[in-house]
Amino acid sequence: MKTTAIVTIICAPLMLSGAALAQHSGHAGHTMATENTGEVKAKAVVHKVDTAKGMINVTHDPVPALKWPQMTMDLPVTKKVDLSKLKAGDKVTITLKQGVDKQFRVTNVDMAH
């Protein structure tokens, strides 16, 4: 009697916010991983702040820990991020963390770039 094995491979894709579309730009820099917290930091330039939607549009440096290239994207922020202090053109360091819904959010914005 022959036995046939069926192997299923499931790949979990990296999920970005639905509004996140990559656009390459010339911003240079580096990223930093925060050990044991699941957070990743990246240098970025703010292009737009949407306080009503709790979103920022930034161009961030490559994020090797997430295998993200340098790109411009909309990112949701957590409630603890004070968007009233941000404006277009600000050079910042953002902290990203993936939620249980697999979406990355900005958990902190540091004005020191």
ZIVEN-V793400 format. One record per residue. N is the residue number from 1. PSI is psi in degrees with one decimal (* if undefined). D_CENTER is the distance of its C-alpha to the mean C-alpha in whole Angstrom. Layout:
n=<N,N>
psi=<PSI,PSI>
d_center=<D_CENTER,D_CENTER>
This chain:
n=<1,2,3,4,5,6,7,8,9,10,11,12,13,14,15,16,17,18,19,20,21,22,23,24,25,26,27,28,29,30,31,32,33,34,35,36,37,38,39,40,41,42,43,44,45,46,47,48,49,50,51,52,53,54,55,56,57,58,59,60,61,62,63,64,65,66,67,68,69,70,71,72,73,74,75,76,77,78,79,80,81,82,83,84,85,86,87,88,89,90,91,92,93,94,95,96,97,98,99,100,101,102,103,104,105,106,107,108,109,110,111,112,113>
psi=<131.3,141.0,130.7,127.2,134.6,123.8,127.3,128.1,125.8,125.9,128.7,107.3,152.5,121.9,126.9,164.3,148.2,-27.4,0.4,108.5,129.2,138.4,117.6,145.3,-178.2,15.7,127.3,158.4,-153.5,173.1,162.1,135.8,139.1,110.8,142.8,6.8,-13.1,7.7,149.5,137.2,146.6,142.6,144.3,162.6,128.9,133.6,-36.4,143.8,124.4,92.2,-32.9,-39.0,-8.4,44.2,151.0,148.3,123.1,158.0,117.5,155.8,166.7,145.3,86.2,-36.9,-26.8,-2.3,35.2,133.2,172.2,132.2,165.2,129.3,158.6,132.7,131.9,152.5,154.4,167.2,-23.8,-7.3,123.4,100.0,-15.8,-19.1,-5.9,147.0,161.2,136.4,-14.0,134.5,120.8,170.6,121.7,148.0,126.0,142.3,138.1,130.3,175.4,-21.0,5.9,5.8,136.9,139.7,153.7,122.4,-15.4,146.6,119.9,123.4,-18.4,109.9,*>
d_center=<53,49,46,43,40,37,33,30,27,24,20,17,15,11,10,8,9,12,12,9,12,11,14,15,16,18,16,16,15,14,11,13,12,14,17,18,15,12,10,8,9,8,11,10,13,13,15,15,15,16,18,19,16,14,12,11,10,9,10,8,10,10,8,12,11,9,11,8,11,11,10,10,8,9,6,9,10,12,16,16,14,17,16,20,20,17,18,18,18,17,16,13,11,8,8,5,7,8,11,15,14,11,9,5,6,7,10,11,12,15,17,18,16>
